[in-house]
Amino acid sequence: ASTALWKGWDDPTIVPLELENPSESLKGMQILPCSIFPHYDARWEALVKEKSPTLGHDCVMLRDGAGVLARPMMPPSLGSSKAAPSWDYAMLEPPEDYNPAVLNASPD
């Protein structure tokens, strides 16, 4: 969830951080084994390259209208081992005629 602060758009004081261990407050829901960088476009490329190595895990960049499918991939040599799986990410891109204004339009 720390990626939410990288752009400087969000005010982290809106929701107070845990004072004793602020990194705990930024873990998010941990649904995915990666961080998400939303609203990605070319202007954020340098910022993501600079900051993503500090995460210690993958950072998936999502353009507006895009999504990601994450699935665990157990290495065949481990079989039913309790080792943590690696992850495979598939990007779900919006159609070429994607228009976010249409999502907010009221039905006729």
Secondary structure, DSSP 8 states (H G I E B T S, - for coil): -GGGGTTS-S-TTSS---SS-HHHHT-TT--SSSEEE-S--GGGHHHHHHHGGGTSS-EEE--TT-EEEEEEE--GGGTT--S--EEEEEEE---TT--HHHHT----
